[in-house]
Amino acid sequence: MADLERVLQQLHDSEINAGVQTFYDAGMRVWIGDELNGIQAETGINRTPAARLKWPEGLTAASWLHETAIRLYPDSQYAKNHTD
C-alpha cells in the first residue's frame, strides 16, 4: 500500500477530496468526499491505549482512504488505476 502522501495526491488528481486531522494525544480523523456531495465517509483512528502514543497496526489513514475511495467512487480515475 502506498504511503499517505501518495494516496492523498492521487485522490486529489482524481477530483476526490480527502483529509487527515491529527490529534497528538488522541489519534486522527480521516475523511473523504467530493465537491458536489461533501464528506461521504469519515473515521477515527485512535492510538492504542496499551502502548501510549503508538499508532495501531493494520488500519492506517492511507489504507482506509484507498479502500473507501474504491468503494464509494468505483467509476473514478483513482479506482480505475487501482483495480483489475
C-alpha positions in Angstrom: 0.0 0.0 0.0 1.2 3.4 -0.9 2.0 6.0 1.8 -0.5 8.6 2.9 1.0 11.5 0.9 0.8 9.5 -2.4 -2.8 8.4 -1.7 -3.8 11.9 -1.0 -2.2 13.2 -4.2 -3.8 10.5 -6.3 -7.2 11.2 -4.8 -6.8 14.9 -5.4 -5.8 14.2 -9.1 -9.0 12.1 -9.4 -11.1 15.0 -8.0 -11.8 13.2 -4.8 -11.4 15.3 -1.6 -9.8 13.7 1.4 -8.2 14.9 4.6 -6.5 13.9 7.7 -6.6 15.8 11.0 -4.2 14.5 13.7 -4.5 14.9 17.4 -1.2 14.2 19.2 -2.6 12.5 22.3 -5.8 11.0 20.8 -5.4 9.9 17.2 -6.7 11.1 13.9 -9.8 11.9 12.0 -9.8 10.9 8.3 -12.5 11.8 5.8 -13.3 11.5 2.1 -15.8 13.2 -0.2 -16.4 15.1 -3.3 -17.2 18.7 -4.2 -20.8 18.0 -5.2 -21.8 15.9 -2.1 -19.3 17.0 0.6 -18.0 14.5 3.0 -19.2 11.0 2.2 -17.4 9.0 4.9 -15.1 9.6 7.8 -13.5 7.5 10.5 -11.3 7.9 13.6 -8.0 6.1 14.1 -7.2 6.1 17.8 -3.8 5.5 19.4 -3.5 2.2 21.2 -4.1 2.5 25.0 -1.7 -0.3 25.8 1.2 1.4 24.1 0.8 5.1 24.9 1.1 7.3 21.8 1.6 4.4 19.5 -0.4 4.1 16.3 -2.3 0.8 15.8 -1.0 -1.8 13.4 -3.1 -2.6 10.3 -5.6 0.1 9.7 -3.9 3.3 8.6 -5.2 6.5 7.1 -3.8 5.6 3.7 -5.4 2.1 3.7 -8.8 3.4 4.8 -8.8 6.2 2.2 -7.7 3.7 -0.5 -10.4 1.2 0.3 -13.1 3.8 0.8 -12.3 5.6 -2.4 -12.6 2.4 -4.4 -15.9 1.5 -2.7 -17.5 5.0 -2.9 -16.1 6.1 -6.3 -15.9 2.9 -8.4 -16.0 4.9 -11.7 -13.3 7.4 -10.6 -9.9 7.5 -12.2 -8.4 6.5 -8.8 -10.5 3.3 -8.7 -9.7 2.5 -12.4 -6.0 2.9 -11.6 -6.1 0.6 -8.5 -8.4 -2.2 -9.5 -8.0 -5.1 -12.0 
